[in-house]
C-alpha cells in the first residue's frame, strides 16, 4: 500500500484531501495533506512534510504538488528520495481519485495511473442547448437562448 501526500499552496492541499475522502472515506490513513502557508519558511514546510511522512508509516509515498517551481514543489523535491518516494506536479482531483483507486500497485505503476488520471480528467465539454432543446438557427446577434 502506498501513501499519498498532497503538498500545495494553502488551502488547496486540505481541500483536495477532503474531496478525496468524500469519495473514498476509507483512505484517510493513506492520504495526507500539507498546506504550505505563504509566509512559512521552506525549512519549516520541509520539517512538517517529513513529520507527516513518518506518521503515515507506509513503505512508499507518492508526493503530489500543485505547481512546478513553486515553494511546495521545491520543498517536495528535497523530501523525496526517488526510490521510496516520488513526486508529480500539477495535481488535480481526477489525478488523486485515480491514484487512491490504485494505491495498492507499485509506486511506478501508481505514477503512471496518476498521470493518466490527470490528463484524462481534463476535457472540453461540448455546448448543449438549454434543457436539451434543439438550438434555433438565427443570424440575429441580439438573440439569446434562455432557460425557463
N, C-alpha and C positions, 0 to 999 in steps of 0.2 A: 504494500500500500504506500502510495506517495502522498506527501503533504503538498499543499499549495499555499504559498504566501503571496498575498497581494500587497504591493507597495505602490502608493500613488499619492498625489497631492491631496491634502485634506479637503473634503471628507470623502473623496471618491473611493478609496480602498474599503472603508467600512460600509459604504453604500453598496458597492458591488458584492461584498460578502453577504450582506443582508438579503440581496436579491437571490444569490446562490442558495442561501439557507431557506428561502421561501419555497424554492423548487425542490431542494434536497436537504430537508431538515436533519437528516441523519448524518450529514457530513460536517457537522460543527467541529469535531475534533481534528479533521483533516484540512480545514480551510481557515487560515488566519489572515488578519489584515493589519497593516501599519499605515496609518495616515501620517504622511510627512508634513509637519507644520511649517508655515512659511518662514518663521524666524528661528527654527531649530538648527543648531549646528549639525553638519553632516556626521560628525563623530558620534553625536548623541543618537541620531537616527540609526546609525550602524550598530551601536550598542543595543538599542531596543530590538532591532531586527535579529541580532544574534540571540538575544534572550527569548524571543518568540520561537525561533527555530529549535532551541534547546527544549522549550516547553512542549513543543509538538512531538518530540521523541519519535520521529519517523525516520527510517533509514535514508530516504531520498526526498528531496523537496524541489518542486518547480516554483521559481520565483517569477512573478509577472509584474511589470510596471507599466505606467501609462505612456510616457514619452521618452524616447531615446535621447540621451544627452542631458536630460533634466536631473535634478537632485535625486529623486527616488531611484532612477536608473543608475546613476553614478554610485550611489550608496550600495545598491544591489550588486553591482559589479565587484565591489570589494567583499561582499558577503559570500558569493558563490565560489565553489571550488572547481566547477566544470566536470566533476565526476558524480558526486552525490547530490549536488545541487546545480541547477542550470537556470538560465534567465531568458525570458522572452519579453519584449516590449510591445506596446500597442494593445494593451489589454482591452477587451470588450466583453460584454455579457455572453454572447454566443461562444466565445473562446472559453470562458470559465465554465459554462454549463457542459460543454463537450469535455473539458478537462476533468471535471468532477465525475462525469459519467464513466470515464475510462481510467480513473486514478489507480486502479489495480494493475495496469500494464507497466512495462518497463519505462524508465524515465525518458529514454529516447523515443519510444513509441508514443508516450504522452505528449511530448513536444510536437510530434507530427500531428496528432489529433487536435491539439490546441491551435496550431497554425491553420489547419483545415477549418476548424470551427470558426475561427476569427474571420477568415476570408469568405467562407460560405454564408456567414451571417450578415454580410454587407451586400445588399441587393437593392436595385432600383425597383420601386413598386410602380406598376402601371396606374395611370389615372383612370378612375372609373366614374361613370355617370352617377349623379346623386340618386340614392335609393334604387340603384340598379336599373334606372331608366335609360333608354337609349338617348344619346346626345342628339340634339337638333342641330342640323347644319344651317348656319346663318353667317352672313358676312357683316352683320351689324356689330361693330366693335363695342357698343354700349350694352349689348345683350349679355346677360349672365344667367347661368342655371342656378337656381336656388333650391335648397332643400325646404320642404314644408313641414 
